[in-house]
Amino acid sequence: MIRALAVLLLCQLAGTVLAGFLRNVPSQLRNLRARIEEADAPGSRLQAHALKGAAATVGAESLRAMALAIEQAGAAGQLDRCDELLSRAGEELERFKSSLARAGLVEGRKTNDDHSS
């Protein structure tokens, strides 16, 4: 009985964390886009670092790897590279959401947020 309750609570917690990620990540991507458009390499690096941590928390490994690459490009001042990678990060987010939908963890709908432009 206690074990079943613990599993239920962990599932609820995971759902809450995942919902928060899905609610906040479009804003993180928009903020990252703004830093890149403003030629703010240090800001781009910091925003990518935050995105990397969020993606790692929910197991969005491909998005985490993309955010790491953006973070490294920002640290090197390679804003053109950041811009290229940001488009791919938006694609990775959609893949992650599709995987969650196939697993029945979220509704299978694409957001109207534009992650890549």
C-alpha positions as CSV (number, residue, x, y, z in Angstrom):
1,M,0.0,0.0,0.0
2,I,2.7,2.5,1.0
3,R,4.8,1.5,-2.1
4,A,1.9,2.1,-4.4
5,L,1.3,5.5,-2.9
6,A,5.0,6.4,-3.2
7,V,4.8,5.4,-6.9
8,L,1.7,7.4,-7.4
9,L,3.3,10.5,-5.8
10,L,6.5,10.1,-7.9
11,C,4.4,9.9,-11.1
12,Q,2.5,13.0,-10.1
13,L,5.7,14.8,-9.3
14,A,7.2,13.8,-12.7
15,G,4.1,15.0,-14.4
16,T,4.3,18.3,-12.7
17,V,8.0,18.7,-13.7
18,L,7.3,17.7,-17.3
19,A,4.3,20.1,-17.5
20,G,6.4,22.9,-16.2
21,F,9.1,22.2,-18.7
22,L,6.7,22.1,-21.6
23,R,5.1,25.3,-20.5
24,N,8.4,27.2,-20.0
25,V,10.7,25.9,-22.8
26,P,9.0,27.9,-25.6
27,S,9.8,31.1,-23.6
28,Q,13.4,29.9,-23.1
29,L,13.8,29.3,-26.9
30,R,12.3,32.8,-27.6
31,N,14.7,34.4,-25.1
32,L,17.6,32.5,-26.7
33,R,16.5,33.8,-30.1
34,A,16.4,37.3,-28.8
35,R,19.9,37.0,-27.3
36,I,21.2,35.7,-30.7
37,E,19.5,38.5,-32.7
38,E,20.9,41.1,-30.3
39,A,24.4,39.7,-30.9
40,D,24.7,38.9,-27.2
41,A,27.1,36.0,-27.1
42,P,27.4,35.8,-23.3
43,G,23.6,36.1,-22.9
44,S,23.2,33.4,-25.6
45,R,25.6,31.1,-23.7
46,L,23.7,31.7,-20.4
47,Q,20.3,31.1,-21.9
48,A,21.5,27.9,-23.6
49,H,22.9,26.8,-20.3
50,A,19.5,27.2,-18.6
51,L,17.9,25.3,-21.5
52,K,20.4,22.6,-21.2
53,G,19.6,22.1,-17.5
54,A,15.9,22.1,-18.1
55,A,16.2,19.5,-20.9
56,A,18.4,17.3,-18.8
57,T,16.0,17.4,-15.9
58,V,13.2,15.9,-18.0
59,G,15.4,13.5,-20.0
60,A,15.2,15.4,-23.3
61,E,18.7,14.2,-24.2
62,S,18.8,15.4,-27.9
63,L,17.6,18.9,-26.9
64,R,20.1,18.9,-24.0
65,A,22.9,18.1,-26.5
66,M,21.7,20.8,-28.8
67,A,21.6,23.3,-26.0
68,L,25.2,22.3,-25.0
69,A,26.3,22.9,-28.5
70,I,24.7,26.4,-28.5
71,E,26.2,27.1,-25.1
72,Q,29.7,26.2,-26.5
73,A,29.1,28.3,-29.7
74,G,28.0,31.2,-27.5
75,A,31.1,30.9,-25.3
76,A,33.2,31.1,-28.5
77,G,31.3,34.1,-29.8
78,Q,30.0,32.0,-32.8
79,L,26.5,33.6,-33.1
80,D,25.9,32.3,-36.6
81,R,26.5,28.8,-35.3
82,C,24.1,29.5,-32.4
83,D,21.5,30.6,-34.9
84,E,21.9,27.4,-37.0
85,L,21.7,25.2,-33.9
86,L,18.6,27.0,-32.5
87,S,16.5,25.8,-35.4
88,R,17.6,22.3,-34.7
89,A,16.8,22.8,-31.0
90,G,13.2,23.6,-31.9
91,E,13.0,20.5,-34.0
92,E,14.4,18.4,-31.1
93,L,11.7,19.9,-28.8
94,E,9.0,18.8,-31.2
95,R,10.5,15.3,-31.4
96,F,10.6,15.1,-27.6
97,K,7.0,16.2,-27.4
98,S,6.0,13.6,-30.1
99,S,7.7,10.9,-28.1
100,L,5.8,12.0,-25.0
101,A,2.6,11.9,-26.9
102,R,3.3,8.4,-28.3
103,A,3.9,7.3,-24.7
104,G,0.6,8.8,-23.6
105,L,2.3,11.3,-21.3
106,V,1.0,14.5,-23.1
107,E,-1.5,15.4,-25.7
108,G,-0.2,14.9,-29.2
109,R,-0.5,18.5,-30.4
110,K,2.2,20.8,-31.8
111,T,2.4,24.3,-30.2
112,N,2.0,27.4,-32.3
113,D,5.2,28.8,-30.9
114,D,7.8,29.5,-33.5
115,H,11.1,28.2,-32.1
116,S,13.3,28.8,-35.1
117,S,12.6,32.3,-36.3
